[in-house]
Amino acid sequence: MTIISLMQKVDIAEKIKDAPDRGYQIGVVIGSFIPFLVLGGIALWMYTRAKKRAKNGN
């Protein structure tokens, strides 16, 4: 089930065109950026953790 959901392509332009109101459009845009923000946060956390480890000599 999760593999199928990861492989689905979402056409954001079509969703915005068919949006019932402006609030929905904003939600679609924000929702499309959330995965990238989460991945960026994880990458930053891993970087700072590795930097601290290198500083301590471990």
C-alpha positions in Angstrom: 0.0 0.0 0.0 2.7 2.5 0.9 4.7 1.7 -2.2 1.8 2.5 -4.4 1.2 5.8 -2.6 4.8 6.7 -3.1 4.7 6.0 -6.8 1.6 8.1 -7.5 2.2 11.3 -9.3 0.3 14.3 -8.1 -0.4 17.1 -10.6 -0.4 20.2 -8.5 -1.3 22.5 -11.3 -4.5 20.5 -12.0 -5.4 20.5 -8.3 -5.1 24.2 -8.1 -7.1 24.7 -11.3 -9.9 22.6 -9.9 -9.7 24.2 -6.4 -13.0 25.3 -4.9 -11.5 28.4 -3.2 -8.2 30.1 -2.4 -7.8 28.4 0.9 -7.6 25.1 -0.8 -5.0 26.4 -3.2 -2.8 27.5 -0.3 -3.2 24.1 1.4 -2.1 22.3 -1.7 1.0 24.4 -2.1 1.9 24.1 1.6 1.2 20.3 1.5 3.5 19.9 -1.5 6.4 21.5 0.4 6.0 19.7 3.7 7.9 16.5 2.6 10.9 18.6 1.5 10.9 20.5 4.7 10.8 17.3 6.7 13.7 15.8 4.7 15.7 19.0 5.1 15.2 19.0 8.8 16.3 15.4 9.1 19.4 16.2 6.9 20.2 19.2 9.1 19.8 17.1 12.3 22.1 14.4 10.8 24.7 17.0 9.8 24.9 18.6 13.2 25.0 15.3 15.0 27.9 14.2 12.7 29.7 17.5 13.3 29.4 17.2 17.1 30.7 13.6 16.8 33.7 14.7 14.7 34.4 17.6 17.2 34.5 15.2 20.1 36.8 12.8 18.3 34.5 9.8 18.3 
